[in-house]
Amino acid sequence: MLPTNTDVLVVGAGPTGLTAALTLARRGVDVTVVDRLDRPPQTSRAAVVHAYTLETLDRIGAGAPLVARGLRSPGFTVRDRDRVLLAVPFHALPSRHAYALMVSQAVTEEVLAGQLAALGVPVLRPYEMTGLAPDAAGVLATFAGGATVRARYLVGADGMHSTVRERAGIGFSGPAGGEESFVLADVRLESALPRDRVSLFLARSGPLVWAPLPDGVVRLVAAVADAPAAPDRAHLQALLDERGPARRPDRVTEVLWGSRFRIHHRIADTFRSGPVLLAGDAGHVHSPAGGQGMNLGIVDAVDLGDTLADVLGGAPDALLDAYAARRRPMAGEVVALAARLTRLATLPPAARPARNLLFRLLGAVPPARHRIAMRLSGLHHRDGTRG
């Protein structure tokens, strides 16, 4: 049952919302988490947690239990069919997590929700927020059915179609006509590719991400012109035949699940409107190339949770403006990176030799490889965030 009052109401129980709530609960803040779904989704598109994100999760006690559930990947490769254009090693990262953790988003959510429940904070379901009314005391949130919750602050972590963002009147801008269509699936397959690292295949028809998960599962994500609602084995096999290894092609043996999604590259005009704050996909959406979206949202959430706890403890309210000013440029950087990777993947045939040469030259220079590893891992953000 919904409470009448709470210090912080978090709308959305994905990785971002759960992380924000866990951060607040660890700081002793009265926090309420709601989600419109009656149960957590068991399928999801994010499959990698990077080193800086794991360091951030360590601060709220969620890093170790998540690492225990995932597969540690020592590197990342960019390929053009059988040719490795660039190999990015993670073993030299200046972190106790010198790897990328391959783990389903459903598992990430399960770990975070378990940590939150252990602190006595359940996720309240299904509650769909339909309206919000800010006032001098905070914000009054209205839910389907007429229930209301008064909160001093409200966190919108309800994804790219955020009701919170819309009801708060915050714009969500990006380039016109920039929608991308993706197919994604978890499969079992026969493959000669390394089972401990992600491969990004660049192809004229679009990028293909090949990402290993625990228990021999492989996550496939591909940009396609018109993604089917439920990609079958034949469709996924055709994508691998067209974009994946050629000399020793992969063979799909089982499709565990498949879906599609469409996104624009967009950023919220602001991450704060009075007592309403945004984090994660409610504030920024982009191509999954580079595996940055969920990671950025989790780091948003810890930053916001700590900032809110400080303000509720008596620190100046202006700290929340600093949060918004800090996180929005980082979102812009990630959106730009994803867009560049997508453009590189879809260059016309005449430009591909120059692109491939550029990647090979970068791969031959250790400092360049290290800079790319720092960028992908998020560790280059250490000086730009709290803590």
Salt bridges, closest charged atoms under 4 A:
ASP35 OD1 - ARG125 NH1 3.27
ASP38 OD1 - ARG39 NH1 3.74
GLU55 OE2 - ARG382 NH2 2.54
ASP58 OD2 - ARG96 NE 2.87
ASP58 OD2 - HIS97 NE2 2.71
ASP80 OD1 - ARG352 NH2 3.01
ASP80 OD2 - ARG355 NH2 3.56
ASP82 OD2 - ARG247 NH1 3.91
GLU110 OE2 - ARG69 NH1 3.43
ASP135 OD2 - ARG150 NH2 2.75
GLU166 OE1 - ARG167 NH1 3.99
GLU179 OE1 - ARG262 NH1 3.88
GLU180 OE1 - HIS265 NE2 2.70
ASP186 OD1 - ARG219 NE 2.35
GLU190 OE2 - ARG251 NH2 2.74
ASP196 OD1 - ARG197 NE 3.28
ASP226 OD1 - ARG262 NH2 3.33
GLU242 OE1 - ARG243 NE 3.42
GLU254 OE1 - ARG188 NE 3.65
ASP281 OD2 - ARG45 NH2 3.69
ASP300 OD2 - HIS284 NE2 2.69
ASP300 OD1 - ARG327 NE 2.64
ASP303 OD1 - ARG326 NH2 2.73
ASP303 OD2 - ARG327 NH1 3.98
ASP303 OD1 - ARG386 NE 3.70
ASP306 OD1 - ARG27 NH1 3.14
ASP306 OD2 - ARG59 NH2 2.72
ASP310 OD1 - ARG27 NH2 2.60
ASP310 OD2 - ARG386 NH2 2.79
ASP317 OD2 - ARG272 NH2 2.76
ASP321 OD1 - ARG272 NH1 2.98
GLU333 OE2 - ARG375 NE 3.12
GLU333 OE2 - HIS380 NE2 2.64
GLU333 OE1 - HIS381 NE2 3.60
